[in-house]
Amino acid sequence: MRRLLERFKTVVVLDLETTGVSFSHDQVIELGAVRWDGGEVTEEVEDLISLAPGTCLPPQITELTGITEQMLSAQGVSKQTAAVDVRRLLQGEDRLVVTYNAQFDLNFLYHFLRRYGDPAWLQGIQMLDALTVYRDRRPYPHRLENAIAAYGLEDSVVNSHRAVDDARAAAQVLRAMEEEKADLERYINLFGYHPRYGVSGRRIRSVRYLPQFFGSREPLYAQADCPAMTP
């Protein structure tokens, strides 16, 4: 990650916890992020976010994350306050946002900002999906917990399914992947997807999407570098 911190003025690694997998119907219930400016950590955000009135937290989400409705009620900030925190995290020039499974988190974040902030705050941001990189490095399975184990990080980070813990873990996985092979910059704005299932959710206009053949000998960016085929 050193090279990314040298290249970009601001790097934000973030993670969201949600009530489900539908960005148009489910809610963001936790925002976790770590922000670097000039190579130094300048901010960490750990927001529990209140549920919309009249809605409930699915029991399976509590089982997965340990977050309860009581926690959201007592400790949760408003959705508008969380949106202000997102704006502060993303402000500035020459910014890179990193997430593990970026397509999921960024779809949720865009929809969240449409309702409670301004999706224009995402304009001009470069994006890196740590999951896409990991799929090129290791065979299935590809969960964050698998990446933590693959790089021997169990004693330093935890995949707790709490947002700030997972953001910290994703940052450490990114560091380990850079030490393994210094090509992270070639994945910026390049997201892989399973060719059988296609792109999940809304396509991000600044991102190039390519089918990712897991276990391929060539990294995804080698496919991106190939000239476009003409009929």
C-alpha distance (Angstrom), angle and dihedral (degrees) to the residues before:
residue distance angle dihedral
M1 . . .
R2 3.79 . .
R3 3.80 91.7 .
L4 3.81 91.5 51.9
L5 3.81 91.3 49.9
E6 3.80 89.1 51.1
R7 3.80 93.7 48.0
F8 3.82 100.0 45.0
K9 3.79 128.0 51.4
T10 3.80 90.2 -146.4
V11 3.80 129.7 27.9
V12 3.81 120.8 -178.2
V13 3.79 122.3 -171.7
L14 3.78 109.2 -166.5
D15 3.78 141.9 173.6
L16 3.79 134.2 -170.5
E17 3.78 132.1 -154.2
T18 3.79 115.0 -153.7
T19 3.79 141.7 -177.9
G20 3.81 91.9 -114.0
V21 3.79 144.5 -28.3
S22 3.82 102.0 -79.1
F23 3.81 109.5 95.8
S24 3.81 90.7 -166.0
H25 3.81 96.1 52.2
D26 3.82 109.8 20.3
Q27 3.79 126.7 73.2
V28 3.78 136.5 -121.9
I29 3.81 107.5 -120.2
E30 3.80 101.3 173.5
L31 3.78 137.1 27.2
G32 3.79 121.0 -165.4
A33 3.78 124.7 177.0
V34 3.78 144.5 158.7
R35 3.82 118.6 -153.9
W36 3.80 126.9 -160.6
D37 3.80 123.7 -164.6
G38 3.78 118.3 -174.6
G39 3.80 90.1 -7.7
E40 3.83 94.0 -56.1
V41 3.81 127.8 106.3
T42 3.79 104.7 -111.9
E43 3.80 102.0 168.7
E44 3.77 144.8 11.9
V45 3.79 121.3 -164.3
E46 3.79 123.9 -160.6
D47 3.81 109.3 172.5
L48 3.75 125.6 170.4
I49 3.82 105.2 -159.6
S50 3.79 124.5 -146.4
L51 3.78 119.9 -116.2
A52 3.78 119.4 -111.0
P53 3.82 111.8 -96.8
G54 3.78 113.9 -83.6
T55 3.82 95.5 18.4
C56 3.79 130.1 113.0
L57 3.77 134.7 -146.9
P58 3.82 111.8 -114.4
P59 3.83 111.4 -117.4
Q60 3.80 92.0 -127.3
I61 3.81 90.2 60.6
T62 3.79 90.6 54.3
E63 3.79 89.1 48.6
L64 3.80 91.4 50.8
T65 3.80 100.3 42.1
G66 3.80 106.7 19.6
I67 3.82 88.6 -125.4
T68 3.79 113.1 137.2
E69 3.79 133.6 -166.8
Q70 3.81 87.8 -113.8
M71 3.82 90.2 57.3
L72 3.79 91.9 49.5
S73 3.79 91.4 47.8
A74 3.81 95.9 47.2
Q75 3.81 101.7 34.1
G76 3.80 105.3 20.0
V77 3.78 121.2 114.1
S78 3.78 120.5 -142.6
K79 3.78 118.9 -89.6
Q80 3.79 89.3 -114.5
T81 3.82 91.1 54.5
A82 3.80 90.6 49.6
A83 3.81 89.3 50.8
V84 3.81 89.6 54.3
D85 3.80 88.7 52.4
V86 3.81 89.5 51.9
R87 3.80 90.1 51.7
R88 3.79 91.5 51.2
L89 3.80 91.4 48.8
L90 3.79 92.8 50.6
Q91 3.79 100.2 40.9
G92 3.78 121.2 112.8
E93 3.77 137.0 50.3
D94 3.80 132.5 -67.3
R95 3.81 95.5 24.9
L96 3.78 132.5 175.1
V97 3.80 123.6 -165.9
V98 3.80 117.8 -160.3
T99 3.78 127.1 -170.3
Y100 3.78 136.2 160.8
N101 3.81 102.9 -115.1
A102 3.78 93.5 10.3
Q103 3.79 96.3 -176.8
F104 3.81 89.9 64.2
D105 3.79 97.9 43.7
L106 3.80 96.8 41.6
N107 3.80 93.1 49.1
F108 3.79 89.3 52.9
L109 3.79 92.0 44.4
Y110 3.81 93.0 50.3
H111 3.80 92.4 49.7
F112 3.82 91.1 45.3
L113 3.81 91.5 52.7
R114 3.81 91.6 47.2
R115 3.80 88.5 62.5
Y116 3.79 103.7 32.6
G117 3.79 107.8 19.4
D118 3.78 135.2 0.2
P119 3.83 124.3 -65.3
A120 3.82 87.6 -152.5
W121 3.82 85.8 80.1
L122 3.82 85.8 76.5
Q123 3.79 94.1 57.1
G124 3.79 116.7 113.5
I125 3.79 93.8 16.0
Q126 3.79 119.8 132.8
M127 3.81 114.9 -136.7
L128 3.79 134.3 -149.4
D129 3.80 125.5 -172.3
A130 3.81 110.0 -153.6
L131 3.81 89.2 -167.1
T132 3.82 91.3 60.8
V133 3.79 89.4 53.4
Y134 3.80 93.3 47.3
R135 3.81 92.2 50.4
D136 3.80 87.6 59.2
R137 3.80 91.5 50.1
R138 3.81 105.4 44.2
P139 3.82 140.2 26.2
Y140 3.80 123.7 -107.5
P141 3.06 134.1 -36.9
H142 3.79 100.2 67.2
R143 3.80 107.1 179.2
L144 3.80 119.5 134.0
E145 3.80 89.4 -108.1
N146 3.82 88.9 57.0
A147 3.80 91.2 52.3
I148 3.81 90.8 49.0
A149 3.80 90.3 52.8
A150 3.81 94.1 43.3
Y151 3.81 91.6 57.2
G152 3.82 95.5 40.4
L153 3.80 94.7 -116.0
E154 3.81 98.3 136.4
D155 3.81 93.1 111.5
S156 3.80 95.1 50.9
V157 3.82 105.8 38.8
V158 3.77 139.0 22.8
N159 3.81 133.4 -145.6
S160 3.79 94.4 -142.8
H161 3.82 97.0 153.4
R162 3.79 86.3 -117.1
A163 3.76 111.2 124.9
V164 3.80 103.8 -125.1
D165 3.82 92.3 42.4
D166 3.79 90.3 52.2
A167 3.83 91.8 46.3
R168 3.81 89.8 53.4
A169 3.80 90.1 46.4
A170 3.81 92.2 50.3
A171 3.81 89.7 52.0
Q172 3.81 91.5 52.8
V173 3.80 91.7 47.1
L174 3.79 88.0 51.6
R175 3.81 90.7 52.5
A176 3.80 90.5 50.8
M177 3.79 92.1 48.8
E178 3.80 91.2 51.0
E179 3.80 90.8 51.5
E180 3.79 88.4 50.7
K181 3.81 94.7 49.7
A182 3.79 128.3 -5.1
D183 3.80 99.2 -137.1
L184 3.80 104.2 100.7
E185 3.80 92.6 117.2
R186 3.79 90.4 64.1
Y187 3.81 90.1 64.1
I188 3.80 95.0 57.8
N189 3.81 109.3 125.4
L190 3.82 89.7 -0.8
F191 3.81 116.5 114.5
G192 3.78 125.7 -178.1
Y193 3.78 124.4 -147.0
H194 3.78 135.5 -171.0
P195 3.82 106.5 -95.0
R196 3.80 91.3 -141.6
Y197 3.80 95.5 56.0
G198 3.79 104.1 28.9
V199 3.80 126.8 -148.7
S200 3.78 113.5 -23.5
G201 3.78 115.0 -135.9
R202 3.77 130.1 -18.4
R203 3.81 118.3 -8.9
I204 3.79 115.2 -121.6
R205 3.78 109.3 -130.1
S206 3.80 95.8 -141.0
V207 3.82 92.7 51.3
R208 3.79 127.6 84.8
Y209 3.81 112.6 -142.2
L210 3.79 122.4 -154.3
P211 3.79 132.7 173.9
Q212 3.79 107.6 -103.8
F213 3.77 116.7 -145.5
F214 3.78 102.9 -155.8
G215 3.78 112.4 -136.5
S216 3.80 92.8 25.5
R217 3.78 114.8 149.3
E218 3.80 91.3 -133.8
P219 3.81 123.9 66.6
L220 3.78 118.1 -117.0
Y221 3.79 93.2 -106.6
A222 3.80 89.6 61.6
Q223 3.80 86.7 63.6
A224 3.80 89.5 46.4
D225 3.81 90.3 53.2
C226 3.80 92.7 55.3
P227 3.82 115.2 103.2
A228 3.78 113.6 -101.8
M229 3.79 112.1 -95.7
T230 3.79 116.1 -117.0
P231 3.81 124.8 -152.1
